[in-house]
Amino acid sequence: MYQFLYGYPPFNASTPYEIFENILNMNISWEKDDPPSPEALDLMKSLMNPDPEVLLSSFYFIQIK
């Protein structure tokens, strides 16, 4: 979602290890000049939520049909 909005990955770093650490810690440098809308930010955070009870996924959408 982030890459779709901004054109580059959200977890930038100089080494693969640092990228991995950024992913695990959800360390994202949000654009200060072009911040995501509150709705986009909420969606991205919902997609990254580590709690399986809260995590948005295709399974969630299948269950509510």
CORJO-V257014 format. One record per pair of residues at least 12 apart in sequence whose ideal C-beta (glycine too) atoms are under 7 Angstrom apart, sorted by the first residue. I is the first residue (numbers start at 1). GAP is how many residues later the second one is. D is the distance in Angstrom with one decimal. If there is no record, write none. Layout:
i=I gap=GAP d=D
i=I gap=GAP d=D
//
This chain:
i=1 gap=42 d=6.5
i=1 gap=43 d=5.0
i=1 gap=46 d=6.4
i=2 gap=26 d=6.9
i=2 gap=42 d=6.1
i=5 gap=31 d=6.2
i=5 gap=35 d=6.5
i=6 gap=25 d=6.3
i=10 gap=18 d=4.6
i=11 gap=12 d=5.1
i=11 gap=17 d=6.8
i=26 gap=22 d=5.8
//
